[in-house]
Amino acid sequence: MVWGLTFLVPTVLEGYSPLLITFGRFAAHGLLSCILSQAGPGLRALGREAWKAAAAFALLGNIGYDVVLVQGIRQVGAPLVALITGPFP
């Protein structure tokens, strides 16, 4: 259900830039991740370097992907983008 919002939000928020939609998505996911990370001891055991590396990968990879995804949805529509990105892990 949440996966489908990736394709619905850019369609509904047509007046907003892809970068702003991406940052909103990251803020929501970050807040949820912070809440869920307190549920178990696994994430608290990670050191500062691991958190820095995870943040760098998240910023570089996911923001770039999300901006391109939103731009694709705007240009060719959500169904075609879902067919193209659906097989990605």
Helices and strands as residue ranges (DSSP letters): H 2-12, H 18-37, G 43-45, H 48-57, I 58-62, H 63-76, H 78-85
